[in-house]
């Protein structure tokens, strides 16, 4: 009886973790978030294993300059609750981007594309989002990923 070949499961210790830098200026939010979510999980690698964290670290800069197509800047609403009766708060995407924490727009978009649970929380720790062009991860020497050049639809038109 012959054994069939199979793809071995990726072990966390054996997975090669890379660091990638993405400039989010004028990049469409949804396209960026879906690609980053796949990179964080490791789905872009041939050794992807669903129950292990074998993805890469992703550093996103210029989060405040991300592009929302259509009327999402004014119509998209983020809700949060304080935990008290009547404590429902809402904010538009435009007010969040111009507010104190503009990185939350990208962080929430990626977070909602990652599965819930302990593995999802572990994966999200590898996401590093910064509002401006500076980041403290220069020592890791992240490889610059030109996301806009991958597809013409990834970048703001006009």
N, C-alpha and C positions, 0 to 999 in steps of 0.2 A: 504494500500500500504506500503510495507516494504522498508526501506532504505538499500541500499547496503553498505557494509563496504568499507572504502577507507583508503588509507595511507595519514595521514595528512601532510601538507606542513611544512617543517622545517623552523622555524623562526630564524633569525640571533641571537637574544638575547638568545634563548633556546639552541642553538647548543653548544655542549661541544667541545672546541678547545684543541687539544692536541699538544704537541711538540715532534718531532721525530728527532733523530740524525742518519745520515747515513754516513758511511765511504766509500768514492768512490774509494779507492785504489784498482786497478785491477778489477774494475767492468765495465761491458760492458755499454757504454754510452746510447744507444737507449733503452735498457731494464730499466736502471735506470731512464731515463727521462720519459718514459711512466708511470712507477709506481708513480713517484713523482708528475706528472701532475694529476693523478687520486686522490692522497692524498690531493693535494692542492684544488681541486674542491670539494672534499668530496664524490666522487663517490664510495669509498670503504665503505661507511656507509649506513645502511638501511634507514636512514632519508634523503637521497640525494634529493635535490630540485634543478632543473636546473636554476631557476632564482634567487637563493639566494647563498650567500657565506657561506657555512657550512663546509669548509674543515679545515685541520690542518696546523700548521706551520711545515716546514721541514728545518732542518739545515744540510747542506752537507759539510763535511770536506775532505781534501786531493783531491781537485778538479784537481790539476795538475797531479795526478797519475791515472786518469781515463783511461780506455782501449778502444781503437778504433780498431775494428776487420778489417781484410783484409788490403787493402792499403789505408784506409781512412786517415791515418796520413799524407800521402803525396798527395793524390788525392782529398780529400775533400777541397773545397775552400769556404771561407766566403767572401762575397762582402759587401762593404759599399760605400756610396757616400757622398762627401763633400758638395754637393749642387751647386758647380761651374761646368762650362763646362769642360769636360775632367777630372772630379774629382772622377772617379771610382777607388776604391782601392780594392785590393784583398789580402788575406792571407790564407795560408794553415792551416789546423787544427794543424799540428805539430808546426808551428811557433807561433800560438796563445797559445798553451799549454806551450811552453818554453818561451813565451814573458812576458810582464808586467802584463797582466790580464788573467791568465789561467782559472779563474772561468767563463769566458764568454762562453766557449764551452758548459758547462752544462746549464748555464743560457739561452742560445739561443736554445738549444735542448728542454728544458722544455717550453720556451716561445712559440715555434712553435707548441706545442701540446695543448696549451690553446686557447680558442676562443678569437677572437679580440673583442674589445669594452670595455666599462667601467667596467663590471664585471670581465673580464679577467685581466685588469690592477690591480684591487683590489685584485684578487687572487694571482697575482705574487708578491705582497708586502709581502706575507707570506713565500716566498722562500729566504733562507739565505745561500749563497754559499761562502766558504772560500778556498783559495788555499792550505793552510797548515793545520796542525792538531789542531790549536788553534781557538777558537771561543768565542765571548763575551756573550753567552746565557746560561751560567752555572746556573744563578739564576732561569731560567725557568725550570730547571731539565728535559731536554729532555730525552725521553725514547730511548735507543739505539735499532735501528732496524738492525738486521743482514740480510742484503739484499742478501749477497752471499749464505747464507744457505737456502734460499727459493727455489732455483732451481740451478742445477749444471751449467746451461748455463749462469747464471748471472755473473759468475766470469771468468777471463782470464784462458785459459787452457794452461797447459805446463809450 
